[in-house]
Amino acid sequence: MMTQSFRFIDHGTGGGPECMAIAQRPIEQPTGRQVLVEVAYAGINRPEVLQRAGAYPPPPGASPYLGLEVSGRIAAVGPEVRDRQVGEAVCALTPGGGYAEYCLVDERHCLPVPKGMDMLTAACIPENYFTVWTNVFERGRLRAGEKMLVHGGSSGIGLTAIQLGHAFGAEIWTTVGSADKARACEKAGAAHTILYREQDFQSVIKADTAGKGVDVILDMVGAPYINKNLHSLAVNGRLVQIAFLDGSKAEIDAMPIMIKRLTFTGSTLRPRSDEDKGEIALALREHVFPLLERGQCLPVVHTVFPLEEAGKAHALMESSQHIGKIVLQVRP
């Protein structure tokens, strides 16, 4: 039984980025199908920022601590583990607690570090690629030859959606806040960029598609975009909602849903069952890892902070000045 303690980020009762601090707690031995990961890097994600601020409590049974994705090596395995081994290099979707030197993870939510990839890049895979695969390709049913609009294209999620959508044969539009972000999205595979502070995306989509609209929209903005999204979809189009950064309540005109036979769907990743997340991991291994191992659709890393500067990492994410992923380095 491991008894030593390890460093982690404690956000206390929550608040601003300054509420986070290094603390110590004892290592727990993995049970069932859990593995204990000795963490090298941990990705920073918007849900963690919301959780820290008190706006997104973890689901029942999840860790109360911050950190939804890590890379590292397996230090110990539970008695029911079938497929993972001590010493194996993995990236993993966690139930929380990733901002730490050690983290417990279900073995089904671990993926091998892709061939040729370093631990830093691997830490950026789980949250974004799990989210994009299940929402864009499973719920959104994006297919080759279709058109997709990605809102917030320069975020980690946005760039992943652009890269994978382009790789699987879709034509991509995206909304961005600056020319620098537009260039990053074009490099990732976006054919069309829309500067949302200067251009109305609904008007641009209408003009670019001769009034037909796009087949899939991936949105994390919410309330002010919902009506415009519905009007920007083509017949049989799919609107997939993955967050509500500007609110979830809006008065909408539902007529386009009926007239164009639209699907308005969405999901959150963290409350899904261990089995569901395991199925997404298998799909990524089959469909996405071949691309990653060929050097395609790789995560874009913006900045790396040491673990003790987690507050600065959150402040940067809240500023929305980043392009791609913000990462914590847990071990040198």
C-alpha positions in Angstrom: 0.0 0.0 0.0 1.4 3.4 -1.0 1.4 5.8 1.9 3.4 8.8 0.8 1.8 12.1 0.0 1.9 14.1 -3.3 1.4 17.7 -4.5 -1.8 18.8 -6.0 -3.7 22.0 -6.7 -6.3 22.8 -4.1 -8.9 25.4 -5.1 -10.5 25.4 -1.6 -14.1 26.7 -1.7 -13.5 28.3 -5.1 -13.2 31.8 -6.4 -10.8 33.6 -8.7 -7.6 32.1 -10.2 -5.8 33.3 -7.0 -7.7 30.7 -4.9 -5.6 27.9 -6.3 -2.6 26.7 -4.3 -0.2 23.8 -3.9 -1.3 21.4 -1.2 -0.5 17.8 -0.1 -2.7 14.7 0.2 -1.9 11.0 0.5 -1.7 8.7 -2.5 -4.6 6.3 -2.9 -4.2 2.8 -4.1 -6.2 2.0 -7.3 -9.2 -0.3 -6.9 -11.3 -2.2 -9.5 -10.3 -1.1 -13.0 -8.5 2.0 -11.8 -4.9 2.8 -12.6 -2.7 5.3 -10.8 -1.0 7.6 -13.2 2.3 9.4 -12.3 1.4 12.7 -14.0 3.8 14.4 -16.4 1.5 17.1 -17.8 -2.1 18.2 -17.3 -4.2 20.1 -19.8 -6.2 23.2 -18.8 -9.9 23.1 -19.9 -12.8 25.5 -19.7 -14.9 23.2 -17.4 -12.1 23.3 -14.8 -12.2 27.1 -14.9 -16.0 27.0 -14.4 -15.6 24.5 -11.6 -13.0 26.6 -9.8 -15.4 29.6 -10.0 -18.2 27.6 -8.5 -20.3 27.5 -11.7 -19.8 23.8 -12.7 -19.8 21.3 -9.8 -18.5 17.9 -10.5 -21.1 15.1 -11.0 -21.8 12.6 -8.2 -18.9 10.2 -7.7 -16.3 12.3 -9.5 -13.2 13.7 -7.8 -13.8 17.2 -6.2 -10.4 18.3 -7.5 -9.4 20.1 -10.7 -7.9 18.5 -13.8 -9.7 16.5 -16.5 -6.8 15.2 -18.7 -3.3 14.1 -18.1 -0.3 12.4 -19.6 2.2 10.2 -17.7 3.2 6.7 -16.7 1.1 4.1 -14.9 2.5 3.6 -11.4 0.1 1.0 -10.1 -3.0 -0.9 -11.3 -6.1 -2.1 -9.6 -7.0 -5.8 -9.1 -9.5 -5.9 -12.0 -7.3 -4.1 -14.6 -7.1 -6.1 -17.9 -5.4 -4.0 -20.5 -2.9 -1.6 -18.9 0.5 -2.2 -17.3 2.8 -0.6 -14.8 5.3 1.6 -16.6 3.1 2.2 -19.6 3.0 5.7 -21.1 -0.6 6.9 -21.4 -2.8 10.0 -21.9 -6.0 9.8 -20.0 -9.4 11.4 -19.5 -9.7 11.7 -15.7 -12.7 12.0 -13.4 -11.0 15.1 -11.9 -7.8 15.5 -9.9 -5.4 15.8 -12.8 -3.6 19.0 -11.5 -1.5 16.7 -9.4 1.6 14.5 -9.2 -0.6 11.4 -9.2 -4.2 10.8 -10.4 -6.6 7.8 -10.4 -8.1 7.0 -13.8 -10.3 4.2 -15.1 -8.2 2.1 -17.4 -10.8 2.3 -20.2 -10.2 6.1 -20.3 -6.5 5.7 -20.9 -5.0 5.7 -24.4 -1.4 4.9 -25.3 0.8 7.9 -26.1 0.7 7.9 -30.0 3.9 6.8 -31.6 6.3 9.7 -32.1 4.4 12.0 -29.7 5.9 13.5 -26.6 4.2 13.7 -23.2 3.4 17.4 -23.5 1.4 17.0 -26.7 -0.2 13.8 -25.5 -1.7 15.6 -22.5 -3.7 17.8 -24.9 -5.5 14.8 -26.5 -8.1 13.4 -24.1 -10.6 16.2 -23.2 -10.6 17.9 -26.7 -10.5 14.8 -28.9 -13.0 12.8 -26.8 -15.4 15.9 -26.9 -15.0 16.5 -30.6 -15.3 12.9 -31.7 -18.5 12.2 -29.8 -20.1 15.5 -30.6 -19.1 16.2 -34.2 -18.9 12.7 -35.6 -21.3 10.7 -33.4 -24.0 13.2 -32.4 -23.4 15.6 -35.3 -22.9 12.8 -37.9 -20.4 14.8 -39.9 -19.6 13.2 -43.2 -17.1 13.8 -46.0 -18.3 16.5 -48.4 -20.5 18.3 -45.8 -20.1 21.8 -44.5 -19.4 22.6 -40.9 -19.3 25.8 -38.8 -17.2 25.8 -35.7 -17.6 28.6 -33.3 -14.6 29.7 -31.2 -12.2 28.1 -33.7 -9.0 29.1 -32.0 -9.8 27.3 -28.7 -8.4 23.8 -28.1 -11.8 22.3 -28.9 -12.2 24.6 -31.9 -8.9 23.7 -33.5 -9.4 20.0 -32.9 -12.8 20.2 -34.6 -11.4 22.1 -37.5 -8.5 19.7 -37.9 -10.6 16.5 -37.7 -13.4 17.9 -39.8 -11.0 18.9 -42.5 -9.1 15.5 -42.3 -12.4 13.6 -42.8 -13.4 15.6 -45.8 -15.6 18.4 -44.6 -15.5 22.1 -45.7 -15.0 24.2 -42.5 -16.1 27.7 -41.6 -15.2 29.2 -38.2 -15.7 32.3 -36.1 -12.7 34.0 -34.5 -11.9 37.2 -32.6 -8.8 38.4 -34.4 -6.7 38.1 -37.6 -4.0 36.1 -35.7 -6.6 33.6 -34.6 -8.0 33.4 -38.2 -4.6 32.5 -39.5 -4.2 29.8 -36.9 -7.6 28.3 -37.9 -6.7 28.5 -41.6 -3.5 26.6 -40.9 -5.5 24.0 -39.1 -7.8 23.4 -42.1 -10.5 26.1 -42.0 -11.5 27.2 -45.5 -13.4 30.2 -44.3 -12.9 32.4 -41.2 -15.4 34.9 -39.9 -14.3 37.8 -37.6 -17.3 37.8 -35.4 -16.6 41.4 -34.0 -16.8 42.8 -37.6 -19.0 40.3 -39.5 -22.4 38.7 -38.9 -21.8 35.0 -39.2 -25.4 34.2 -40.3 -25.1 36.7 -43.2 -21.7 35.3 -44.2 -22.9 31.7 -44.1 -26.0 32.6 -46.2 -23.8 34.4 -48.8 -21.1 31.7 -48.9 -23.6 28.8 -49.4 -26.0 30.6 -51.7 -28.6 30.5 -49.0 -28.4 26.7 -48.4 -26.6 26.8 -45.0 -24.2 24.4 -43.4 -24.8 20.8 -42.4 -23.3 20.9 -38.9 -22.7 23.6 -36.3 -20.5 23.1 -33.2 -21.3 25.8 -30.7 -20.2 26.6 -27.2 -21.5 30.2 -27.0 -25.1 29.5 -26.4 -28.0 32.0 -26.0 -27.1 34.8 -28.4 -26.2 32.4 -31.1 -29.0 29.8 -31.0 -31.5 31.5 -33.4 -28.7 32.5 -35.8 -27.4 28.9 -35.7 -30.8 27.5 -36.5 -31.2 29.9 -39.4 -27.7 29.0 -40.7 -28.3 25.3 -41.0 -29.1 23.5 -44.2 -32.0 21.0 -44.6 -31.4 18.1 -42.3 -28.7 20.1 -40.5 -27.4 19.4 -37.0 -26.7 21.9 -34.3 -24.5 20.5 -31.5 -24.2 22.4 -28.3 -21.3 21.6 -26.0 -21.3 24.7 -23.7 -23.1 27.9 -22.8 -20.4 30.5 -22.3 -22.9 33.3 -22.8 -25.9 31.7 -21.2 -28.3 28.8 -21.9 -31.7 30.7 -21.9 -33.0 32.3 -25.1 -36.3 32.9 -26.8 -36.0 31.0 -30.1 -38.0 30.7 -33.3 -38.4 26.9 -33.6 -39.9 27.1 -37.0 -36.6 26.3 -38.9 -36.4 23.0 -36.9 -39.7 21.8 -38.5 -39.3 23.3 -41.9 -35.7 22.1 -42.4 -36.0 18.9 -40.3 -33.1 20.0 -38.1 -31.6 18.2 -35.1 -30.7 20.3 -32.1 -28.6 18.2 -29.8 -25.7 18.4 -27.4 -23.8 16.7 -24.6 -21.4 17.1 -21.7 -18.6 14.6 -21.3 -17.9 14.4 -17.6 -21.2 12.9 -16.4 -21.2 10.1 -18.9 -20.7 6.6 -17.7 -17.4 4.8 -17.6 -18.6 2.5 -20.3 -19.6 5.4 -22.6 -16.2 7.1 -22.2 -14.5 3.8 -22.8 -16.4 3.4 -26.1 -15.3 6.9 -27.2 -11.7 6.0 -26.3 -11.9 2.9 -28.6 -13.3 5.0 -31.4 -10.5 7.5 -31.1 -7.9 4.6 -31.2 -9.5 3.3 -34.4 -10.3 6.5 -36.3 -8.1 9.3 -35.0 -4.8 7.7 -33.7 -3.7 6.7 -37.3 -3.9 10.4 -38.2 -1.9 11.5 -35.0 0.7 8.8 -35.7 1.2 10.2 -39.2 1.7 13.7 -37.7 -1.7 15.0 -38.7 -4.3 16.8 -36.6 -1.9 17.3 -33.7 -2.8 19.4 -30.7 -1.6 23.1 -30.8 0.1 24.0 -27.6 0.0 27.7 -26.7 1.7 28.0 -23.3 3.1 25.7 -20.6 3.0 26.7 -16.9 4.6 24.9 -14.0 2.0 23.2 -11.6 2.4 25.9 -9.0 1.3 28.6 -11.5 -2.1 27.0 -12.2 -3.7 30.4 -11.3 -1.8 32.1 -14.1 -2.9 29.4 -16.5 -6.6 29.9 -15.6 -6.2 33.7 -15.8 -4.9 33.3 -19.4 -7.8 31.0 -20.3 -10.3 33.5 -18.9 -8.6 36.3 -21.0 -9.3 34.3 -24.2 -5.9 35.5 -25.6 -4.6 32.0 -26.2 -4.6 30.0 -29.4 -4.9 26.2 -28.7 -4.0 24.5 -25.5 -2.7 25.7 -22.1 -0.9 23.0 -20.2 0.6 22.5 -16.7 4.0 20.8 -16.4 3.8 18.6 -13.3 7.2 17.0 -13.5 10.4 18.2 -15.2 
